[in-house]
Amino acid sequence: MEWLGVALFYLFASAPLLLLVLVLISGSLGRPVADVGILLTDMATGAVGIALLPLRRRWPWQVATVLAAASAFSFAANGPAIAAFTSLATHRRWRQVVPVGVVFWVCVAISTRWKGDWRLTAVYAVVSGTILAGLTVFGLYLRGRRELEAERRAAELRGQAQRVEQAKLAERLKIAQEMHDVLAHRISLLAMLAGGLAYRKDLTPEQTRETALAIQENAHQSLTELRAVLGTLRRGDLTGQDGPADQDRPAGQGGTAEGGPAPPQPTLAHLGALFAEVRAAGQQVEVDDSVTDRELLPAQTGRHAYRIVQEALTNARKHAPGSVVRAEIGGRPGDGLRIRVSNAAVPGRSGPGGRLGLVGLAERTRMAGGRITHDVRDGRFVLDATLPWEA
């Protein structure tokens, strides 16, 4: 609606000129030629004043001063002069508004001296002073509204930028957690396999070869998964859109860092492969799986469950190597998904990055809307987690 404001502005500035046009049309036949000439000169001055109004943005106080001076001998110039003065009061400061206002007031008062009546001059001086004061207040009001609107828009832009930045930070936190879960699992498996090669003297050449192949496979898998996570982060940096879309979309959508199809994200159905993998590396795991209607479990919840179990197994390898780990998984729609992982508590044992894995698990569970606890019971470290599962 900006065009409407501009149209009203120029219509107001043209009002005195239009009034003179009506006077000329209605009464020019009965007027002396000299009076018609004066009227046409007045109208021409008003037209020039309207033509000068577009220049007020480049020379605001200069245009307002010229038009105020023109109002001393031209009635039609009053419209452009008032419009220019109001615009000046709207956009400028007191040191420009006050001098132009004084000039305008003096010129309006002088315009009556041609009549030779000092009482008319006094009336004009009072009325014009009141009108100019009102125009100044009106202009300041408009300026205040525009400044408030500009500040509101700036605040909205700042708020939007903050929300975008917070979303980016939150997404990077998710990616960092994903990276921690993936790499901690792989590297702990590598450490276990390498430890077996370093300390066991009874391995046959074939067993040594199988362990070396397992180390190679886990190292290759670590690099592949690291590239996938870094590729997600890199795409978020380049496009301004971070990667839950990449983390949570199914297999065949999205891509790796090289642009190929992304590997499928793990779910509850992949836990069997996870247990087989850690057992092949030498970790002793007992599993009690009593989940019913597992096909109804949302994929996102299944992924969180997989990562929780994976991190719990990683923590057990770091803090209680060689101990038997028991994993109990149960639940059904409406009751939630329950996860309990326990292992022997080794007093004074703390691997690298102690308790950071538990912090990451707590954040992951909280984001999923679940809850998690951990403590030592009867000499075993027990981790309990519950994830929501709507019926």
SULRANOR-V738122 format. One line per field, one symbol per residue. ss: DSSP state (H for helix, E for strand, C for the rest). phi: phi as a letter, one per 30 degrees, with the letter a starting at -180 (. if undefined). burial: 1 if it has 9 or more other ideal C-beta (glycine too) atoms within 8 Angstrom, else 0. Layout:
ss: ???
phi: ???
burial: ???
This chain:
ss: CHHHHHHHHHHHHHHHHHHHHHHHHHHHHHCCHHHHHHHHHHHHHHHHHHHHHHHHHCCHHHHHHHHHHHCCCCCCHHHHHHHHHHHHHHHCCHHHHHHHHHHHHHHHHHCCHHHCCHHHHHHHHHHHHHHHHHHHHHHHHHHHHHHHHHHHHHHHHHHHHHHHHHHHHHHHHHHHHHHHHHHHHHHHHHHHHHHHHHHCCCCCHHHHHHHHHHHHHHHHHHHHHHHHHHHHHHHHHHHCCCCHHHHHCCCCCCCCCCCCCCCCCCCHHHHHHHHHHHHHCCCCEEEEEEECCHHHCCHHHHHHHHHHHHHHHHHHHHHCCCCCEEEEEEEECCCEEEEEEEEECCCCCCCCCCCHHHHHHHHHHHHCCCEEEEEEECCEEEEEEEECCCC
phi: .dddddddeddddcedddddddddddbddccdddddddddddddddddddddeeddddbdddddddddddddbbddddddddddddddddcccddcddddddddddddddeddddicdddddddddddddddddddddddddddddddddddddddddddddddddddddddddddddddddddddddddddddddddccccddedddddddddddddddddddddddddddddddddcibdcdeddcdddjciadddjdddddddbddcdedddddddddjdcbcbbcbdchddcdedddddddddddeddddddddcbdiddccccbakaejcjccbbbbaddceicbddieidddddddddddddicbbbaacbhibdbccbbcdbdd
burial: 0000000011011111100110110001001000010011111011111101100100011011111111110101111111111111110100011011101110111011000000011001100110110011011101100100000000000000000100110011111011111111111111111111100000100001001101100110110111111111111100000110011110000011100011101111011001101110101110110010000010101111111111111111111100101111111010011111111110000000000011011111110101010000000111111111100
